[in-house]
Amino acid sequence: MDVVASLSRDSKIGPVRVNHKVSTTGDGTRKQGDVEISNFPISLRDGLVIDVSFVCEFKGSSRAPGGWNNGVRHSNDILQARANVKNNKYKDVYGVVHNVFAPAIAGVSSQIHADFLRLL
């Protein structure tokens, strides 16, 4: 999360807030994004909210013989599945307050979700 916040600040796109609570009116709750960039240059939107999430892309258990199935990993599908869950849960809620939502998904072995790479 600190890396995403630093990259956002270095871009000088707009003010950056970390762990800032974004109020919503869609479901009456206050969702918390990890990084929020105000004045992000997307038409008809006030800012960009990024939610950082890490997934373990190794199959099986580390206690199994050979550990993590001898290093066999899931494909990029596990990163996409987490991004889909985050998008389905938060995209519309942040849209109510005119913010764009983007999940930043990374694997513990340094895989980065393709949509997050494009944002970088």
N, CA, C and O atoms as a GROMACS GRO file, in nm:
protein
  480
    1MET      N    1   0.082  -0.117   0.000
    1MET     CA    2   0.000   0.000   0.000
    1MET      C    3   0.088   0.125   0.000
    1MET      O    4   0.057   0.223  -0.068
    2ASP      N    5   0.196   0.123   0.075
    2ASP     CA    6   0.287   0.238   0.078
    2ASP      C    7   0.348   0.263  -0.059
    2ASP      O    8   0.368   0.378  -0.098
    3VAL      N    9   0.378   0.155  -0.132
    3VAL     CA   10   0.436   0.170  -0.266
    3VAL      C   11   0.335   0.236  -0.360
    3VAL      O   12   0.371   0.326  -0.436
    4VAL      N   13   0.209   0.192  -0.354
    4VAL     CA   14   0.105   0.252  -0.439
    4VAL      C   15   0.086   0.398  -0.403
    4VAL      O   16   0.072   0.482  -0.492
    5ALA      N   17   0.085   0.430  -0.275
    5ALA     CA   18   0.071   0.570  -0.233
    5ALA      C   19   0.190   0.653  -0.280
    5ALA      O   20   0.171   0.766  -0.326
    6SER      N   21   0.311   0.599  -0.270
    6SER     CA   22   0.430   0.673  -0.316
    6SER      C   23   0.426   0.697  -0.466
    6SER      O   24   0.457   0.806  -0.513
    7LEU      N   25   0.388   0.594  -0.542
    7LEU     CA   26   0.376   0.611  -0.687
    7LEU      C   27   0.272   0.718  -0.721
    7LEU      O   28   0.292   0.798  -0.812
    8SER      N   29   0.162   0.717  -0.648
    8SER     CA   30   0.057   0.815  -0.673
    8SER      C   31   0.105   0.957  -0.642
    8SER      O   32   0.078   1.050  -0.717
    9ARG      N   33   0.175   0.971  -0.531
    9ARG     CA   34   0.227   1.104  -0.495
    9ARG      C   35   0.330   1.152  -0.597
    9ARG      O   36   0.330   1.269  -0.635
   10ASP      N   37   0.417   1.062  -0.641
   10ASP     CA   38   0.520   1.099  -0.737
   10ASP      C   39   0.462   1.141  -0.872
   10ASP      O   40   0.524   1.219  -0.944
   11SER      N   41   0.344   1.089  -0.905
   11SER     CA   42   0.282   1.126  -1.032
   11SER      C   43   0.229   1.268  -1.032
   11SER      O   44   0.207   1.326  -1.138
   12LYS      N   45   0.209   1.325  -0.914
   12LYS     CA   46   0.160   1.463  -0.897
   12LYS      C   47   0.029   1.488  -0.971
   12LYS      O   48   0.004   1.598  -1.020
   13ILE      N   49  -0.054   1.384  -0.980
   13ILE     CA   50  -0.184   1.398  -1.046
   13ILE      C   51  -0.279   1.478  -0.959
   13ILE      O   52  -0.353   1.562  -1.010
   14GLY      N   53  -0.278   1.453  -0.831
   14GLY     CA   54  -0.367   1.521  -0.739
   14GLY      C   55  -0.334   1.482  -0.597
   14GLY      O   56  -0.245   1.400  -0.574
   15PRO      N   57  -0.406   1.540  -0.502
   15PRO     CA   58  -0.382   1.504  -0.362
   15PRO      C   59  -0.406   1.354  -0.338
   15PRO      O   60  -0.500   1.296  -0.392
   16VAL      N   61  -0.320   1.294  -0.256
   16VAL     CA   62  -0.329   1.151  -0.228
   16VAL      C   63  -0.359   1.133  -0.080
   16VAL      O   64  -0.295   1.193   0.006
   17ARG      N   65  -0.458   1.048  -0.052
   17ARG     CA   66  -0.491   1.014   0.086
   17ARG      C   67  -0.476   0.864   0.102
   17ARG      O   68  -0.514   0.787   0.013
   18VAL      N   69  -0.421   0.822   0.214
   18VAL     CA   70  -0.404   0.680   0.241
   18VAL      C   71  -0.498   0.642   0.355
   18VAL      O   72  -0.504   0.710   0.458
   19ASN      N   73  -0.572   0.532   0.335
   19ASN     CA   74  -0.670   0.486   0.433
   19ASN      C   75  -0.772   0.594   0.469
   19ASN      O   76  -0.817   0.604   0.583
   20HIS      N   77  -0.807   0.674   0.371
   20HIS     CA   78  -0.908   0.778   0.390
   20HIS      C   79  -1.046   0.716   0.372
   20HIS      O   80  -1.069   0.643   0.276
   21LYS      N   81  -1.136   0.742   0.463
   21LYS     CA   82  -1.271   0.688   0.451
   21LYS      C   83  -1.349   0.768   0.349
   21LYS      O   84  -1.361   0.890   0.359
   22VAL      N   85  -1.402   0.698   0.251
   22VAL     CA   86  -1.480   0.760   0.146
   22VAL      C   87  -1.627   0.739   0.178
   22VAL      O   88  -1.672   0.625   0.188
   23SER      N   89  -1.700   0.847   0.196
   23SER     CA   90  -1.842   0.830   0.231
   23SER      C   91  -1.920   0.792   0.106
   23SER      O   92  -1.893   0.841  -0.003
   24THR      N   93  -2.017   0.706   0.125
   24THR     CA   94  -2.102   0.665   0.015
   24THR      C   95  -2.247   0.687   0.054
   24THR      O   96  -2.281   0.690   0.172
   25THR      N   97  -2.331   0.701  -0.045
   25THR     CA   98  -2.473   0.714  -0.017
   25THR      C   99  -2.549   0.596  -0.075
   25THR      O  100  -2.668   0.579  -0.046
   26GLY      N  101  -2.481   0.513  -0.157
   26GLY     CA  102  -2.547   0.401  -0.221
   26GLY      C  103  -2.598   0.297  -0.124
   26GLY      O  104  -2.712   0.251  -0.135
   27ASP      N  105  -2.515   0.260  -0.027
   27ASP     CA  106  -2.559   0.158   0.069
   27ASP      C  107  -2.555   0.210   0.212
   27ASP      O  108  -2.571   0.133   0.306
   28GLY      N  109  -2.534   0.341   0.228
   28GLY     CA  110  -2.539   0.402   0.360
   28GLY      C  111  -2.422   0.369   0.450
   28GLY      O  112  -2.428   0.394   0.570
   29THR      N  113  -2.315   0.312   0.395
   29THR     CA  114  -2.198   0.279   0.477
   29THR      C  115  -2.081   0.366   0.436
   29THR      O  116  -2.088   0.442   0.339
   30ARG      N  117  -1.974   0.354   0.509
   30ARG     CA  118  -1.851   0.426   0.474
   30ARG      C  119  -1.746   0.322   0.437
   30ARG      O  120  -1.690   0.256   0.524
   31LYS      N  121  -1.720   0.309   0.308
   31LYS     CA  122  -1.620   0.215   0.260
   31LYS      C  123  -1.483   0.279   0.272
   31LYS      O  124  -1.469   0.400   0.259
   32GLN      N  125  -1.383   0.199   0.297
   32GLN     CA  126  -1.248   0.251   0.313
   32GLN      C  127  -1.159   0.201   0.202
   32GLN      O  128  -1.134   0.081   0.189
   33GLY      N  129  -1.111   0.294   0.121
   33GLY     CA  130  -1.013   0.261   0.019
   33GLY      C  131  -0.874   0.271   0.077
   33GLY      O  132  -0.853   0.345   0.174
   34ASP      N  133  -0.779   0.198   0.020
   34ASP     CA  134  -0.643   0.205   0.070
   34ASP      C  135  -0.572   0.332   0.025
   34ASP      O  136  -0.499   0.395   0.102
   35VAL      N  137  -0.595   0.370  -0.100
   35VAL     CA  138  -0.534   0.491  -0.155
   35VAL      C  139  -0.640   0.565  -0.236
   35VAL      O  140  -0.710   0.505  -0.317
   36GLU      N  141  -0.650   0.694  -0.214
   36GLU     CA  142  -0.745   0.776  -0.290
   36GLU      C  143  -0.670   0.892  -0.354
   36GLU      O  144  -0.596   0.964  -0.286
   37ILE      N  145  -0.690   0.911  -0.483
   37ILE     CA  146  -0.629   1.023  -0.555
   37ILE      C  147  -0.742   1.116  -0.596
   37ILE      O  148  -0.823   1.082  -0.682
   38SER      N  149  -0.746   1.233  -0.534
   38SER     CA  150  -0.847   1.333  -0.570
   38SER      C  151  -0.809   1.398  -0.702
   38SER      O  152  -0.691   1.404  -0.736
   39ASN      N  153  -0.906   1.445  -0.774
   39ASN     CA  154  -0.885   1.515  -0.902
   39ASN      C  155  -0.816   1.429  -1.006
   39ASN      O  156  -0.746   1.482  -1.092
   40PHE      N  157  -0.835   1.298  -1.001
   40PHE     CA  158  -0.777   1.210  -1.102
   40PHE      C  159  -0.842   1.244  -1.236
   40PHE      O  160  -0.964   1.258  -1.243
   41PRO      N  161  -0.764   1.257  -1.344
   41PRO     CA  162  -0.820   1.307  -1.471
   41PRO      C  163  -0.904   1.204  -1.548
   41PRO      O  164  -0.863   1.154  -1.653
   42ILE      N  165  -1.022   1.175  -1.495
   42ILE     CA  166  -1.120   1.092  -1.563
   42ILE      C  167  -1.248   1.174  -1.571
   42ILE      O  168  -1.295   1.225  -1.470
   43SER      N  169  -1.303   1.187  -1.691
   43SER     CA  170  -1.419   1.274  -1.707
   43SER      C  171  -1.538   1.227  -1.623
   43SER      O  172  -1.561   1.107  -1.609
   44LEU      N  173  -1.609   1.321  -1.570
   44LEU     CA  174  -1.730   1.301  -1.489
   44LEU      C  175  -1.704   1.228  -1.358
   44LEU      O  176  -1.797   1.176  -1.297
   45ARG      N  177  -1.580   1.223  -1.314
   45ARG     CA  178  -1.546   1.158  -1.187
   45ARG      C  179  -1.460   1.252  -1.103
   45ARG      O  180  -1.386   1.334  -1.157
   46ASP      N  181  -1.471   1.240  -0.971
   46ASP     CA  182  -1.397   1.329  -0.880
   46ASP      C  183  -1.264   1.272  -0.835
   46ASP      O  184  -1.177   1.347  -0.791
   47GLY      N  185  -1.246   1.142  -0.846
   47GLY     CA  186  -1.120   1.084  -0.799
   47GLY      C  187  -1.112   0.936  -0.828
   47GLY      O  188  -1.202   0.876  -0.887
   48LEU      N  189  -1.002   0.878  -0.787
   48LEU     CA  190  -0.974   0.736  -0.806
   48LEU      C  191  -0.947   0.674  -0.670
   48LEU      O  192  -0.866   0.725  -0.593
   49VAL      N  193  -1.016   0.564  -0.640
   49VAL     CA  194  -0.994   0.490  -0.516
   49VAL      C  195  -0.930   0.357  -0.553
   49VAL      O  196  -0.983   0.283  -0.636
   50ILE      N  197  -0.817   0.325  -0.489
   50ILE     CA  198  -0.745   0.201  -0.515
   50ILE      C  199  -0.751   0.115  -0.390
   50ILE      O  200  -0.724   0.162  -0.280
   51ASP      N  201  -0.786  -0.012  -0.408
   51ASP     CA  202  -0.788  -0.108  -0.298
   51ASP      C  203  -0.679  -0.211  -0.325
   51ASP      O  204  -0.682  -0.280  -0.426
   52VAL      N  205  -0.583  -0.221  -0.234
   52VAL     CA  206  -0.469  -0.310  -0.250
   52VAL      C  207  -0.501  -0.445  -0.185
   52VAL      O  208  -0.553  -0.451  -0.074
   53SER      N  209  -0.470  -0.552  -0.257
   53SER     CA  210  -0.497  -0.686  -0.206
   53SER      C  211  -0.388  -0.782  -0.253
   53SER      O  212  -0.342  -0.774  -0.367
   54PHE      N  213  -0.347  -0.871  -0.164
   54PHE     CA  214  -0.246  -0.972  -0.198
   54PHE      C  215  -0.310  -1.110  -0.193
   54PHE      O  216  -0.393  -1.138  -0.107
   55VAL      N  217  -0.270  -1.196  -0.286
   55VAL     CA  218  -0.320  -1.333  -0.289
   55VAL      C  219  -0.201  -1.429  -0.294
   55VAL      O  220  -0.093  -1.394  -0.343
   56CYS      N  221  -0.222  -1.548  -0.244
   56CYS     CA  222  -0.120  -1.653  -0.254
   56CYS      C  223  -0.155  -1.738  -0.374
   56CYS      O  224  -0.261  -1.801  -0.379
   57GLU      N  225  -0.067  -1.740  -0.470
   57GLU     CA  226  -0.097  -1.811  -0.594
   57GLU      C  227  -0.042  -1.953  -0.599
   57GLU      O  228  -0.045  -2.017  -0.704
   58PHE      N  229   0.008  -2.003  -0.487
   58PHE     CA  230   0.057  -2.141  -0.483
   58PHE      C  231  -0.059  -2.236  -0.455
   58PHE      O  232  -0.148  -2.205  -0.376
   59LYS      N  233  -0.057  -2.350  -0.520
   59LYS     CA  234  -0.161  -2.450  -0.502
   59LYS      C  235  -0.129  -2.536  -0.381
   59LYS      O  236  -0.013  -2.565  -0.353
   60GLY      N  237  -0.231  -2.577  -0.311
   60GLY     CA  238  -0.214  -2.673  -0.204
   60GLY      C  239  -0.161  -2.613  -0.076
   60GLY      O  240  -0.171  -2.493  -0.053
   61SER      N  241  -0.105  -2.698   0.006
   61SER     CA  242  -0.058  -2.661   0.138
   61SER      C  243   0.095  -2.666   0.143
   61SER      O  244   0.158  -2.748   0.076
   62SER      N  245   0.152  -2.579   0.223
   62SER     CA  246   0.297  -2.581   0.240
   62SER      C  247   0.341  -2.701   0.321
   62SER      O  248   0.460  -2.734   0.325
   63ARG      N  249   0.247  -2.767   0.386
   63ARG     CA  250   0.280  -2.884   0.467
   63ARG      C  251   0.283  -3.013   0.384
   63ARG      O  252   0.325  -3.118   0.433
   64ALA      N  253   0.238  -3.004   0.260
   64ALA     CA  254   0.237  -3.123   0.174
   64ALA      C  255   0.380  -3.158   0.136
   64ALA      O  256   0.467  -3.070   0.131
   65PRO      N  257   0.406  -3.286   0.107
   65PRO     CA  258   0.542  -3.324   0.064
   65PRO      C  259   0.586  -3.242  -0.056
   65PRO      O  260   0.512  -3.232  -0.155
   66GLY      N  261   0.701  -3.184  -0.049
   66GLY     CA  262   0.750  -3.100  -0.157
   66GLY      C  263   0.707  -2.956  -0.140
   66GLY      O  264   0.757  -2.868  -0.211
   67GLY      N  265   0.615  -2.927  -0.050
   67GLY     CA  266   0.568  -2.792  -0.022
   67GLY      C  267   0.511  -2.722  -0.142
   67GLY      O  268   0.576  -2.714  -0.246
   68TRP      N  269   0.393  -2.672  -0.129
   68TRP     CA  270   0.322  -2.598  -0.234
   68TRP      C  271   0.326  -2.673  -0.367
   68TRP      O  272   0.347  -2.613  -0.473
   69ASN      N  273   0.304  -2.802  -0.361
   69ASN     CA  274   0.304  -2.887  -0.480
   69ASN      C  275   0.429  -2.866  -0.565
   69ASN      O  276   0.421  -2.853  -0.687
   70ASN      N  277   0.542  -2.864  -0.499
   70ASN     CA  278   0.672  -2.846  -0.566
   70ASN      C  279   0.680  -2.717  -0.647
   70ASN      O  280   0.740  -2.715  -0.755
   71GLY      N  281   0.619  -2.612  -0.596
   71GLY     CA  282   0.628  -2.482  -0.661
   71GLY      C  283   0.526  -2.456  -0.770
   71GLY      O  284   0.534  -2.354  -0.838
   72VAL      N  285   0.430  -2.545  -0.789
   72VAL     CA  286   0.327  -2.524  -0.892
   72VAL      C  287   0.237  -2.408  -0.847
   72VAL      O  288   0.190  -2.405  -0.733
   73ARG      N  289   0.215  -2.314  -0.937
   73ARG     CA  290   0.133  -2.197  -0.904
   73ARG      C  291   0.006  -2.196  -0.987
   73ARG      O  292  -0.002  -2.254  -1.095
   74HIS      N  293  -0.095  -2.126  -0.932
   74HIS     CA  294  -0.215  -2.100  -1.010
   74HIS      C  295  -0.176  -2.006  -1.123
   74HIS      O  296  -0.072  -1.940  -1.116
   75SER      N  297  -0.256  -1.999  -1.224
   75SER     CA  298  -0.229  -1.905  -1.332
   75SER      C  299  -0.276  -1.766  -1.290
   75SER      O  300  -0.312  -1.746  -1.174
   76ASN      N  301  -0.275  -1.674  -1.380
   76ASN     CA  302  -0.321  -1.538  -1.354
   76ASN      C  303  -0.470  -1.537  -1.318
   76ASN      O  304  -0.521  -1.434  -1.274
   77ASP      N  305  -0.539  -1.650  -1.335
   77ASP     CA  306  -0.682  -1.656  -1.306
   77ASP      C  307  -0.713  -1.622  -1.161
   77ASP      O  308  -0.817  -1.563  -1.133
   78ILE      N  309  -0.625  -1.659  -1.068
   78ILE     CA  310  -0.653  -1.630  -0.928
   78ILE      C  311  -0.646  -1.480  -0.901
   78ILE      O  312  -0.722  -1.428  -0.819
   79LEU      N  313  -0.557  -1.411  -0.971
   79LEU     CA  314  -0.551  -1.265  -0.958
   79LEU      C  315  -0.677  -1.202  -1.018
   79LEU      O  316  -0.734  -1.109  -0.961
   80GLN      N  317  -0.719  -1.253  -1.134
   80GLN     CA  318  -0.839  -1.201  -1.198
   80GLN      C  319  -0.963  -1.228  -1.113
   80GLN      O  320  -1.052  -1.143  -1.105
   81ALA      N  321  -0.968  -1.344  -1.050
   81ALA     CA  322  -1.083  -1.377  -0.965
   81ALA      C  323  -1.094  -1.279  -0.848
   81ALA      O  324  -1.204  -1.234  -0.816
   82ARG      N  325  -0.981  -1.246  -0.785
   82ARG     CA  326  -0.983  -1.149  -0.674
   82ARG      C  327  -1.024  -1.011  -0.724
   82ARG      O  328  -1.099  -0.940  -0.657
   83ALA      N  329  -0.974  -0.972  -0.841
   83ALA     CA  330  -1.012  -0.842  -0.898
   83ALA      C  331  -1.162  -0.838  -0.927
   83ALA      O  332  -1.227  -0.736  -0.901
   84ASN      N  333  -1.217  -0.947  -0.978
   84ASN     CA  334  -1.361  -0.952  -1.005
   84ASN      C  335  -1.443  -0.938  -0.878
   84ASN      O  336  -1.544  -0.867  -0.876
   85VAL      N  337  -1.399  -1.005  -0.772
   85VAL     CA  338  -1.471  -0.995  -0.643
   85VAL      C  339  -1.470  -0.851  -0.594
   85VAL      O  340  -1.573  -0.798  -0.553
   86LYS      N  341  -1.352  -0.789  -0.597
   86LYS     CA  342  -1.341  -0.649  -0.551
   86LYS      C  343  -1.425  -0.556  -0.637
   86LYS      O  344  -1.496  -0.470  -0.584
   87ASN      N  345  -1.417  -0.571  -0.770
   87ASN     CA  346  -1.496  -0.486  -0.858
   87ASN      C  347  -1.645  -0.501  -0.834
   87ASN      O  348  -1.718  -0.402  -0.827
   88ASN      N  349  -1.691  -0.626  -0.821
   88ASN     CA  350  -1.833  -0.649  -0.799
   88ASN      C  351  -1.880  -0.590  -0.666
   88ASN      O  352  -1.995  -0.546  -0.655
   89LYS      N  353  -1.795  -0.590  -0.568
   89LYS     CA  354  -1.832  -0.543  -0.435
   89LYS      C  355  -1.829  -0.390  -0.423
   89LYS      O  356  -1.913  -0.333  -0.354
   90TYR      N  357  -1.732  -0.324  -0.488
   90TYR     CA  358  -1.709  -0.183  -0.461
   90TYR      C  359  -1.731  -0.086  -0.578
   90TYR      O  360  -1.750   0.034  -0.554
   91LYS      N  361  -1.730  -0.133  -0.699
   91LYS     CA  362  -1.735  -0.043  -0.815
   91LYS      C  363  -1.858   0.049  -0.812
   91LYS      O  364  -1.844   0.170  -0.827
   92ASP      N  365  -1.975  -0.007  -0.793
   92ASP     CA  366  -2.097   0.074  -0.794
   92ASP      C  367  -2.108   0.163  -0.670
   92ASP      O  368  -2.159   0.275  -0.678
   93VAL      N  369  -2.059   0.115  -0.556
   93VAL     CA  370  -2.066   0.193  -0.433
   93VAL      C  371  -1.983   0.320  -0.445
   93VAL      O  372  -2.027   0.428  -0.403
   94TYR      N  373  -1.863   0.309  -0.501
   94TYR     CA  374  -1.780   0.428  -0.520
   94TYR      C  375  -1.833   0.515  -0.633
   94TYR      O  376  -1.815   0.637  -0.631
   95GLY      N  377  -1.898   0.455  -0.732
   95GLY     CA  378  -1.955   0.531  -0.841
   95GLY      C  379  -2.062   0.628  -0.795
   95GLY      O  380  -2.081   0.733  -0.856
   96VAL      N  381  -2.132   0.594  -0.688
   96VAL     CA  382  -2.237   0.682  -0.634
   96VAL      C  383  -2.180   0.816  -0.592
   96VAL      O  384  -2.246   0.919  -0.607
   97VAL      N  385  -2.057   0.816  -0.541
   97VAL     CA  386  -1.994   0.941  -0.499
   97VAL      C  387  -1.896   0.993  -0.604
   97VAL      O  388  -1.805   1.069  -0.573
   98HIS      N  389  -1.915   0.950  -0.728
   98HIS     CA  390  -1.838   0.999  -0.843
   98HIS      C  391  -1.689   0.969  -0.834
   98HIS      O  392  -1.606   1.050  -0.877
   99ASN      N  393  -1.654   0.853  -0.780
   99ASN     CA  394  -1.516   0.807  -0.778
   99ASN      C  395  -1.504   0.681  -0.862
   99ASN      O  396  -1.597   0.601  -0.868
  100VAL      N  397  -1.391   0.664  -0.925
  100VAL     CA  398  -1.361   0.542  -0.999
  100VAL      C  399  -1.291   0.448  -0.903
  100VAL      O  400  -1.206   0.490  -0.824
  101PHE      N  401  -1.326   0.320  -0.908
  101PHE     CA  402  -1.264   0.219  -0.821
  101PHE      C  403  -1.171   0.132  -0.904
  101PHE      O  404  -1.206   0.090  -1.014
  102ALA      N  405  -1.052   0.104  -0.850
  102ALA     CA  406  -0.957   0.015  -0.917
  102ALA      C  407  -0.892  -0.077  -0.814
  102ALA      O  408  -0.832  -0.029  -0.719
  103PRO      N  409  -0.904  -0.208  -0.833
  103PRO     CA  410  -0.834  -0.298  -0.742
  103PRO      C  411  -0.687  -0.313  -0.785
  103PRO      O  412  -0.657  -0.321  -0.904
  104ALA      N  413  -0.599  -0.316  -0.688
  104ALA     CA  414  -0.456  -0.339  -0.714
  104ALA      C  415  -0.423  -0.475  -0.653
  104ALA      O  416  -0.399  -0.485  -0.533
  105ILE      N  417  -0.420  -0.579  -0.737
  105ILE     CA  418  -0.402  -0.715  -0.690
  105ILE      C  419  -0.261  -0.762  -0.724
  105ILE      O  420  -0.216  -0.748  -0.838
  106ALA      N  421  -0.193  -0.818  -0.625
  106ALA     CA  422  -0.059  -0.873  -0.647
  106ALA      C  423  -0.048  -1.006  -0.576
  106ALA      O  424  -0.111  -1.028  -0.472
  107GLY      N  425   0.034  -1.094  -0.631
  107GLY     CA  426   0.058  -1.223  -0.569
  107GLY      C  427   0.180  -1.217  -0.479
  107GLY      O  428   0.265  -1.129  -0.494
  108VAL      N  429   0.188  -1.310  -0.385
  108VAL     CA  430   0.299  -1.310  -0.291
  108VAL      C  431   0.432  -1.345  -0.359
  108VAL      O  432   0.538  -1.322  -0.301
  109SER      N  433   0.426  -1.400  -0.480
  109SER     CA  434   0.551  -1.431  -0.550
  109SER      C  435   0.579  -1.330  -0.661
  109SER      O  436   0.647  -1.362  -0.759
  110SER      N  437   0.526  -1.210  -0.645
  110SER     CA  438   0.552  -1.094  -0.731
  110SER      C  439   0.471  -1.088  -0.859
  110SER      O  440   0.499  -1.002  -0.943
  111GLN      N  441   0.371  -1.174  -0.878
  111GLN     CA  442   0.281  -1.156  -0.993
  111GLN      C  443   0.195  -1.034  -0.967
  111GLN      O  444   0.152  -1.011  -0.854
  112ILE      N  445   0.171  -0.954  -1.071
  112ILE     CA  446   0.087  -0.836  -1.060
  112ILE      C  447  -0.025  -0.847  -1.162
  112ILE      O  448  -0.001  -0.881  -1.278
  113HIS      N  449  -0.147  -0.818  -1.118
  113HIS     CA  450  -0.263  -0.825  -1.206
  113HIS      C  451  -0.246  -0.728  -1.323
  113HIS      O  452  -0.198  -0.616  -1.304
  114ALA      N  453  -0.285  -0.770  -1.441
  114ALA     CA  454  -0.261  -0.692  -1.564
  114ALA      C  455  -0.325  -0.554  -1.560
  114ALA      O  456  -0.265  -0.458  -1.607
  115ASP      N  457  -0.446  -0.542  -1.506
  115ASP     CA  458  -0.512  -0.410  -1.499
  115ASP      C  459  -0.435  -0.313  -1.410
  115ASP      O  460  -0.427  -0.194  -1.439
  116PHE      N  461  -0.378  -0.364  -1.301
  116PHE     CA  462  -0.297  -0.280  -1.213
  116PHE      C  463  -0.169  -0.236  -1.284
  116PHE      O  464  -0.125  -0.123  -1.268
  117LEU      N  465  -0.109  -0.327  -1.361
  117LEU     CA  466   0.011  -0.290  -1.437
  117LEU      C  467  -0.018  -0.178  -1.537
  117LEU      O  468   0.062  -0.086  -1.553
  118ARG      N  469  -0.134  -0.185  -1.602
  118ARG     CA  470  -0.170  -0.079  -1.696
  118ARG      C  471  -0.188   0.055  -1.627
  118ARG      O  472  -0.155   0.160  -1.683
  119LEU      N  473  -0.240   0.052  -1.505
  119LEU     CA  474  -0.258   0.176  -1.428
  119LEU      C  475  -0.124   0.236  -1.392
  119LEU      O  476  -0.108   0.358  -1.391
  120LEU      N  477  -0.026   0.149  -1.362
  120LEU     CA  478   0.106   0.199  -1.326
  120LEU      C  479   0.170   0.267  -1.446
  120LEU      O  480   0.282   0.316  -1.436
   0.00000   0.00000   0.00000
